[in-house]
Amino acid sequence: MWNPLSWVMEAAAVMAIVLANGGGEGPDWQDFVGIICLLIINSTISFIEENNAGNAAAALMARLAPKTKVLRDGQWQETDAAILVPGDIISIKLGDIIPADARLLEGDPLKIDQASAILDSDKSQLNN
């Protein structure tokens, strides 16, 4: 209810009550009730849309939260990247986002795109 259209409709509702129709008649209750109903419908639809948008954003953020495969207690586990600690061994494959600073222990040389880290589209070659 905090937008210019709602303000105009609220002003119209108040004017329908305050101002008489003329000719000694009372306030225009039909217009007042109609405008209030439209305001209630508008606010209900807005609430539902904002709630759905908030839920969609939360689901997207949860889906985009970085996860990684980490070797702990002799087993590979998929965990949130936020709980990695120094010394954890992570597994990466083609297309993975490297969730933290890492040292390459074994595997083929890597070619990585550091654009997200240094705001430059520099592709670096890393060897063992």
TAKAMO-V376800 format. One record per run of one state. SS is the DSSP state (helix for helix, strand for strand, loop for the rest). FROM is the first residue (numbers start at 1). TO is the last residue. Records with the same first field share a line. If there is no record, write none. Layout:
# TAKAMO-V376800
SS=FROM-TO, FROM-TO
This chain:
# TAKAMO-V376800
loop=1-3, 19-19, 21-26, 28-28, 65-66, 73-74, 84-88, 92-109, 114-114, 119-122, 127-128
helix=4-18, 29-64, 81-83, 115-118
strand=20-20, 27-27, 67-72, 75-80, 89-91, 110-113, 123-126
